[in-house]
Amino acid sequence: MNKNKLLILVGIAAVAIAVLGWRLSARHADTAAPTPAVTHAPLLELAPEDVFTAHVETLSLGLPLSGTLKATQTALVKARVAGELMDLMVREGDAVKAGQVIARIDPTEYQARWRQARQQADSTKAQMDIAQKQYDNNEALVKQGFISQTALQTSLMSLNGARAAWQSAVAAADVAQKALDDATLKAPISGRIAQRLAQPGERLVVDAKVVEIVNLGQFELEAALPAQDAAGVQIGMKALLQVEGVDPPVNATVLRINPSTQAGSRSVLAYLGVPGQEGLRQGAFAQGTLGTRSVQAIAVPLGSVRTDKPQPYVQLIEGDSVRHVGVEPGARIQVGNQTRVVVSGLSEGAQVLAPGVGALREGVKVKPAAAVAR
């Protein structure tokens, strides 16, 4: 009886050990081999403004330029002598003519100096006349044999000295006369007063600024051009400018081209002549296009042409992924507020990523949006 109980207990223990081993192996299997998670690469969603549809259109090609208008003729009237400013009657906007008296500097001191110089010149003139008469008398006496040749030479030297003193006094009088004339300020050119830089009663020093005069008959525009585009610019080329405050476009002509590039920017300065007309002002901002011509071409936003590879390229949407396509950029144009560049290598209707999207790897999945033609 005891033997049967022992066998039963042994059997129960064996079953328990087998069940425990099965559970431990199942738990180890769950830990060692987890169920793999299924991952999907996210799609890049694009807004309508992120896609530009390339299409052939009529474009006005030219070189965009901008700058401020400067009057060709300007004059800064300065004091040439020191003194108290008098009779300054012109103000900003007044019209003046070349040679017109616009102000005076107190001439009292310069009048006195001129009188002094003239009197000194008259005195030396009288002394020269006396020396001349003495020389003439001595010359006659030498011929008659009453005096020696040495005495004649002495009188000649006295005459030459008196003549030099008179000429020096005359030159001093001329200097005094010029200083007196300089006390009267005249307009060197015809135009309008742009600035009044001194006030009546003010004590002026030499070279003190009094007024600025601007002639509005001819203007110049100084435009900085990229070095790679400046090679095609020639003297005589025409430009169409839009000047702030003036409704109709203004014609301009290239007058000069700077032979040197600017330090830092490496740009080239071109100077365009703009005829004066109603509404044009000194310092007005102008922008336009130089050398316009019409062509049929495809142009994309300038920022869409990327240059981080050896060859320029654009990012196209083909199906649901991005592809890089090499292009050859050409002339730049201004369409509204957007700068575009003419490209070759694109077909009609190609969907180009806009500059705001940034650089994407080729093959990136995207969710296309409706293209916006701009």
C-alpha positions as CSV (number, residue, x, y, z in Angstrom):
1,M,0.0,0.0,0.0
2,N,2.8,2.4,0.8
3,K,4.5,1.4,-2.5
4,N,1.4,2.4,-4.5
5,K,1.2,5.8,-2.8
6,L,4.8,6.4,-3.5
7,L,4.3,5.7,-7.2
8,I,1.3,8.1,-7.3
9,L,3.3,10.9,-5.7
10,V,6.2,10.3,-8.1
11,G,3.8,10.5,-11.1
12,I,2.2,13.7,-9.8
13,A,5.6,15.3,-9.3
14,A,6.7,14.4,-12.9
15,V,3.5,15.9,-14.4
16,A,4.1,19.1,-12.4
17,I,7.7,19.4,-13.5
18,A,6.7,18.9,-17.2
19,V,4.0,21.6,-17.0
20,L,6.4,24.0,-15.3
21,G,9.0,23.4,-18.0
22,W,6.5,24.0,-20.8
23,R,5.4,27.4,-19.3
24,L,9.0,28.6,-18.9
25,S,9.9,27.7,-22.5
26,A,6.8,29.5,-23.9
27,R,7.7,32.6,-21.9
28,H,11.3,32.5,-23.2
29,A,10.0,32.1,-26.8
30,D,7.8,35.2,-26.4
31,T,10.7,37.3,-25.1
32,A,13.3,36.1,-27.7
33,A,11.1,36.6,-30.8
34,P,8.8,39.7,-30.6
35,T,6.3,40.3,-33.3
36,P,8.0,42.8,-35.9
37,A,6.3,46.2,-36.2
38,V,5.3,47.3,-39.6
39,T,6.5,50.9,-40.4
40,H,5.7,53.1,-43.3
41,A,7.7,56.1,-44.5
42,P,5.6,59.3,-44.1
43,L,4.5,61.2,-47.2
44,L,5.5,64.9,-47.5
45,E,2.3,66.8,-48.0
46,L,2.6,69.8,-50.3
47,A,0.5,73.0,-50.3
48,P,-0.7,74.4,-53.7
49,E,1.8,77.2,-53.6
50,D,4.6,74.6,-53.2
51,V,4.2,73.5,-56.8
52,F,4.9,75.6,-59.9
53,T,3.6,74.3,-63.3
54,A,6.2,75.1,-66.0
55,H,4.7,76.4,-69.3
56,V,5.8,78.2,-72.4
57,E,4.9,81.9,-72.3
58,T,5.8,85.2,-73.9
59,L,8.5,86.8,-71.8
60,S,10.2,90.2,-72.0
61,L,13.8,89.4,-71.5
62,G,16.1,92.0,-70.1
63,L,18.4,92.8,-67.2
64,P,16.7,94.1,-64.1
65,L,18.2,97.2,-62.6
66,S,17.4,99.7,-59.9
67,G,18.9,102.8,-58.3
68,T,18.3,106.4,-57.4
69,L,18.1,109.3,-59.8
70,K,20.9,111.9,-59.5
71,A,20.9,115.2,-61.3
72,T,23.7,115.5,-63.8
73,Q,24.4,119.1,-62.9
74,T,24.6,120.0,-59.2
75,A,26.5,122.8,-57.5
76,L,27.3,123.5,-53.9
77,V,27.8,127.2,-53.4
78,K,30.4,127.8,-50.7
79,A,31.8,131.0,-49.1
80,R,35.2,131.9,-50.6
81,V,35.9,134.5,-48.0
82,A,35.1,134.7,-44.4
83,G,32.6,137.2,-43.0
84,E,29.0,137.8,-42.0
85,L,26.4,136.4,-44.4
86,M,24.0,139.1,-45.8
87,D,21.1,139.2,-48.3
88,L,20.4,135.5,-48.6
89,M,16.9,135.6,-50.0
90,V,16.6,132.3,-51.9
91,R,15.0,129.3,-50.2
92,E,14.4,125.6,-51.1
93,G,12.5,125.2,-54.4
94,D,13.3,128.7,-55.7
95,A,14.5,128.8,-59.3
96,V,17.8,130.6,-60.1
97,K,19.8,131.4,-63.2
98,A,23.5,131.1,-63.8
99,G,25.2,134.3,-62.7
100,Q,22.3,135.4,-60.5
101,V,23.3,137.0,-57.2
102,I,22.0,134.8,-54.4
103,A,23.8,136.2,-51.3
104,R,26.5,138.6,-50.1
105,I,29.1,138.5,-47.4
106,D,29.8,141.8,-45.6
107,P,32.2,143.5,-47.9
108,T,33.4,146.3,-45.6
109,E,36.8,144.8,-44.8
110,Y,37.4,143.7,-48.4
111,Q,36.5,147.1,-49.8
112,A,39.1,148.7,-47.4
113,R,41.7,146.2,-48.4
114,W,41.1,146.9,-52.1
115,R,41.3,150.7,-51.6
116,Q,44.6,150.2,-49.7
117,A,46.0,148.0,-52.5
118,R,45.0,150.4,-55.2
119,Q,46.6,153.3,-53.4
120,Q,49.7,151.3,-52.9
121,A,49.7,150.6,-56.7
122,D,49.2,154.3,-57.4
123,S,52.1,155.2,-55.2
124,T,54.5,152.7,-56.8
125,K,53.3,153.9,-60.2
126,A,54.4,157.5,-59.3
127,Q,57.8,156.3,-58.2
128,M,58.2,154.3,-61.4
129,D,57.3,157.5,-63.4
130,I,60.0,159.4,-61.5
131,A,62.5,156.7,-62.2
132,Q,61.6,156.6,-65.8
133,K,62.1,160.4,-66.2
134,Q,65.4,160.2,-64.4
135,Y,66.6,157.5,-66.7
136,D,65.5,159.4,-69.8
137,N,67.4,162.5,-68.6
138,N,70.5,160.5,-67.9
139,E,70.3,158.8,-71.3
140,A,70.4,162.3,-72.9
141,L,73.3,163.4,-70.8
142,V,75.3,160.3,-71.7
143,K,74.8,161.1,-75.4
144,Q,76.1,164.6,-74.7
145,G,79.0,163.3,-72.7
146,F,78.1,165.0,-69.4
147,I,77.8,161.8,-67.3
148,S,79.3,158.3,-67.5
149,Q,77.8,155.1,-68.7
150,T,77.9,153.8,-65.1
151,A,75.5,156.5,-64.0
152,L,73.1,155.5,-66.8
153,Q,73.2,151.9,-65.7
154,T,72.4,152.9,-62.1
155,S,69.4,154.8,-63.2
156,L,68.2,151.9,-65.3
157,M,68.4,149.5,-62.3
158,S,66.4,152.0,-60.3
159,L,63.8,152.1,-63.0
160,N,63.6,148.3,-63.1
161,G,63.2,148.2,-59.4
162,A,60.4,150.8,-59.4
163,R,58.6,149.0,-62.3
164,A,58.8,145.6,-60.3
165,A,57.4,147.3,-57.2
166,W,54.5,148.8,-59.3
167,Q,53.7,145.4,-60.9
168,S,53.7,143.7,-57.4
169,A,51.4,146.4,-56.1
170,V,49.1,145.9,-59.1
171,A,49.0,142.1,-58.4
172,A,48.1,142.8,-54.8
173,A,45.3,145.1,-55.9
174,D,44.0,142.3,-58.2
175,V,44.0,139.9,-55.2
176,A,42.1,142.4,-53.1
177,Q,39.7,143.0,-56.0
178,K,39.0,139.2,-56.3
179,A,38.4,138.9,-52.6
180,L,35.9,141.8,-52.9
181,D,34.2,140.0,-55.8
182,D,34.1,136.8,-53.9
183,A,32.1,138.5,-51.2
184,T,29.2,138.4,-53.7
185,L,27.8,134.8,-54.1
186,K,26.4,134.0,-57.5
187,A,24.7,130.9,-58.9
188,P,27.2,128.9,-61.0
189,I,24.4,127.0,-62.8
190,S,20.7,127.4,-63.6
191,G,18.4,125.2,-61.5
192,R,16.5,125.1,-58.3
193,I,17.6,125.5,-54.7
194,A,17.7,122.0,-53.1
195,Q,19.2,123.0,-49.7
196,R,19.8,126.2,-47.8
197,L,22.7,125.4,-45.5
198,A,23.3,128.8,-43.8
199,Q,21.2,131.7,-42.4
200,P,21.6,135.5,-42.8
201,G,23.7,137.0,-40.1
202,E,25.7,133.8,-39.6
203,R,29.5,134.2,-39.5
204,L,31.0,132.1,-42.2
205,V,34.4,130.7,-42.6
206,V,36.1,129.9,-45.9
207,D,34.5,127.0,-47.7
208,A,31.4,127.1,-45.5
209,K,28.4,125.7,-47.4
210,V,25.6,128.1,-48.2
211,V,23.2,126.6,-50.7
212,E,22.9,123.6,-53.1
213,I,21.6,124.0,-56.6
214,V,20.2,121.2,-58.7
215,N,19.5,121.3,-62.4
216,L,16.5,119.0,-63.2
217,G,17.1,119.1,-67.0
218,Q,19.1,115.8,-67.0
219,F,19.4,112.8,-64.6
220,E,21.6,109.8,-64.3
221,L,20.9,106.4,-62.8
222,E,23.8,104.5,-61.3
223,A,22.9,100.8,-61.5
224,A,24.9,97.9,-60.1
225,L,24.9,94.9,-62.5
226,P,26.0,91.3,-61.8
227,A,29.4,90.7,-63.4
228,Q,28.1,87.7,-65.4
229,D,25.4,89.9,-66.9
230,A,27.4,93.1,-67.4
231,A,29.4,91.6,-70.3
232,G,26.3,91.9,-72.6
233,V,25.6,95.5,-71.7
234,Q,26.8,98.1,-74.3
235,I,26.7,101.9,-74.5
236,G,23.6,103.1,-76.2
237,M,21.3,100.3,-75.0
238,K,17.8,101.4,-74.0
239,A,16.0,100.8,-70.7
240,L,12.5,101.3,-69.5
241,L,12.2,102.6,-65.9
242,Q,9.4,103.0,-63.5
243,V,10.1,105.9,-61.2
244,E,8.3,106.3,-57.9
245,G,5.6,109.0,-58.1
246,V,5.6,109.1,-61.9
247,D,2.9,107.1,-63.7
248,P,4.2,106.6,-67.3
249,P,7.5,104.7,-67.7
250,V,10.6,106.7,-68.3
251,N,13.1,106.0,-71.1
252,A,16.8,105.8,-70.3
253,T,20.0,105.2,-72.3
254,V,23.3,103.6,-71.1
255,L,25.9,106.4,-71.2
256,R,28.9,104.9,-69.5
257,I,30.1,101.6,-68.0
258,N,32.6,101.5,-65.2
259,P,35.7,99.4,-66.3
260,S,36.2,98.1,-62.8
261,T,34.1,95.9,-60.5
262,Q,33.1,97.0,-57.0
263,A,35.0,95.6,-54.1
264,G,33.0,93.0,-52.1
265,S,30.0,92.7,-54.4
266,R,32.0,92.3,-57.6
267,S,29.2,94.1,-59.4
268,V,29.7,96.5,-62.3
269,L,28.3,100.0,-62.3
270,A,26.5,101.3,-65.4
271,Y,25.4,104.9,-65.7
272,L,22.1,105.6,-67.6
273,G,21.0,109.0,-68.8
274,V,17.4,110.0,-68.1
275,P,15.9,113.1,-69.7
276,G,14.3,115.6,-67.3
277,Q,10.6,115.7,-67.3
278,E,7.7,116.7,-65.1
279,G,7.6,114.8,-61.8
280,L,11.3,113.6,-61.7
281,R,13.2,114.5,-58.6
282,Q,16.7,114.2,-57.3
283,G,17.0,111.0,-55.2
284,A,13.8,109.3,-56.6
285,F,14.0,105.5,-56.7
286,A,13.7,103.9,-60.1
287,Q,13.6,100.3,-61.3
288,G,13.2,98.7,-64.6
289,T,14.6,96.5,-67.3
290,L,17.6,97.0,-69.6
291,G,17.6,95.8,-73.2
292,T,14.1,94.3,-73.4
293,R,13.1,91.8,-76.1
294,S,10.3,89.3,-76.3
295,V,10.8,85.5,-76.6
296,Q,8.8,82.3,-76.1
297,A,10.3,80.3,-73.3
298,I,9.8,78.5,-70.0
299,A,10.8,80.4,-66.9
300,V,10.8,79.1,-63.3
301,P,11.3,80.9,-60.0
302,L,15.0,81.7,-59.5
303,G,15.1,79.8,-56.2
304,S,13.8,76.6,-57.8
305,V,17.0,76.2,-59.7
306,R,19.4,74.6,-57.2
307,T,23.2,74.7,-57.5
308,D,24.4,72.3,-54.8
309,K,25.4,69.8,-57.5
310,P,28.0,70.2,-60.3
311,Q,25.1,70.9,-62.7
312,P,22.1,73.2,-61.9
313,Y,18.9,71.2,-61.5
314,V,15.3,71.5,-60.5
315,Q,13.2,69.2,-58.3
316,L,10.2,67.7,-60.2
317,I,7.2,65.8,-59.0
318,E,6.8,62.6,-61.0
319,G,3.9,60.4,-59.7
320,D,4.3,60.5,-56.0
321,S,8.1,61.0,-55.7
322,V,10.7,63.7,-56.3
323,R,13.2,63.5,-59.2
324,H,16.1,65.8,-59.9
325,V,16.4,67.0,-63.5
326,G,19.3,69.0,-64.8
327,V,18.6,72.3,-66.5
328,E,20.5,75.1,-68.2
329,P,19.6,78.5,-66.8
330,G,19.5,81.6,-69.0
331,A,18.4,85.2,-68.6
332,R,16.6,86.4,-65.5
333,I,13.4,88.3,-65.7
334,Q,11.1,90.1,-63.3
335,V,7.5,89.0,-63.3
336,G,5.6,91.1,-60.8
337,N,7.4,90.7,-57.5
338,Q,9.0,87.4,-58.5
339,T,12.4,86.9,-60.1
340,R,12.4,84.1,-62.6
341,V,15.1,82.5,-64.8
342,V,14.6,81.1,-68.3
343,V,15.6,77.4,-68.3
344,S,16.1,74.8,-71.0
345,G,15.6,71.1,-70.4
346,L,12.0,71.2,-69.1
347,S,8.9,70.1,-70.9
348,E,5.5,71.8,-70.9
349,G,3.5,71.1,-67.8
350,A,6.4,69.9,-65.6
351,Q,5.6,70.3,-61.9
352,V,8.5,72.1,-60.3
353,L,8.9,72.4,-56.5
354,A,8.9,76.0,-55.4
355,P,11.9,77.6,-53.6
356,G,10.1,77.4,-50.2
357,V,10.1,73.6,-50.1
358,G,13.9,73.4,-49.8
359,A,16.2,70.6,-50.9
360,L,14.7,67.1,-51.0
361,R,16.5,63.8,-51.7
362,E,15.7,62.2,-55.0
363,G,13.0,59.5,-54.5
364,V,11.3,61.1,-51.5
365,K,7.6,60.3,-51.5
366,V,5.3,63.3,-51.7
367,K,1.6,63.9,-51.7
368,P,1.1,66.2,-54.8
369,A,-1.1,69.2,-54.5
370,A,-2.8,71.0,-57.3
371,A,-0.2,73.0,-59.2
372,V,-0.4,76.7,-59.2
373,A,0.6,78.6,-62.3
374,R,2.3,81.9,-61.3
